[in-house]
Amino acid sequence: MITHLSVRGRGVRLYGAAVAALMTVGFLATQTAIGQQAHVSIATAEKKHVKQGERVHIRGHLRPDRRGRSVLIQQRKQGHWVTADRDRTGAEGGFDGSWRVQKPAGRYRTRVVSPATRREPRRVDKTHLFVYRPGQASYYGPGLYGNRTACGQTLTPSTLGVANRWLPCGTRVTFRYRGRSVTVPVIDRGPYSGSRIWDLTYATKQRLGFGSTGVVWSTR
């Protein structure tokens, strides 16, 4: 009798250990699946600086690699996200979307969206798009250092800013010139000669690698 109880007790202990082991394996498998599901990433390469009328290209990869996943390329319009293009991932998770920019000059929000599936969660990768228009520009500064600008600043050789006839003081403008970009505030009024609409400070001109006069691309 005592032997029978001992054997049954051992059997119960072995059974309990087996159940615990199976539960542990199941828990680890579930955690692994959750970890794999959560590890969904989007790596995008976008041409962020474009001129009005050009095509924007957004390319990237969805990880983990799976063929046939839907990818939406969206832009922000009047407070809503609007799909500009869509694609499906290739064998290595790659996607490629594009659209022609019809927006006026400015800085805009864009994003890449991978909708949720049974196996993977929704994933979003946000970025910004700078759209530029051309304008005649010059620069100023030497001989005027120490003076107050129309917006109340003291002009120095290191002052980053731009003069414009109509934009409010403090308005931030991004300029593009031969592959270089700089964002500066409106700090003064002018220029008042010819067809020029921008007067860059000396420091701004240096940042851009700009000459004395010419065409720069701006977001305003």
Stockholm file with secondary structure:
# STOCKHOLM 1.0

chainA/1-220         MITHLSVRGRGVRLYGAAVAALMTVGFLATQTAIGQQAHVSIATAEKKHVKQGERVHIRGHLRPDRRGRSVLIQQRKQGHWVTADRDRTGAEGGFDGSWRVQKPAGRYRTRVVSPATRREPRRVDKTHLFVYRPGQASYYGPGLYGNRTACGQTLTPSTLGVANRWLPCGTRVTFRYRGRSVTVPVIDRGPYSGSRIWDLTYATKQRLGFGSTGVVWSTR
#=GR chainA/1-220 SS CHHHHHHHHHHHHHHHHHHHHHHHHHHHHHHHHHHHHHCCEEEEEECCEEETTCEEEEEEEEESCCTTCEEEEEEEETTEEEEEEEEECCTTSEEEEEEECCSCSEEEEEEEEECCCSSSCCEEEEEEEEEEEEEEEEEECTTCTTSBCTTSCBCCTTCCCEECSSSCTTCEEEEEETTEEEEEEEEECCCCSTTCCEEEEHHHHHHHTCCSEEEEEECC
#=GC SS_cons         CHHHHHHHHHHHHHHHHHHHHHHHHHHHHHHHHHHHHHCCEEEEEECCEEETTCEEEEEEEEESCCTTCEEEEEEEETTEEEEEEEEECCTTSEEEEEEECCSCSEEEEEEEEECCCSSSCCEEEEEEEEEEEEEEEEEECTTCTTSBCTTSCBCCTTCCCEECSSSCTTCEEEEEETTEEEEEEEEECCCCSTTCCEEEEHHHHHHHTCCSEEEEEECC
//
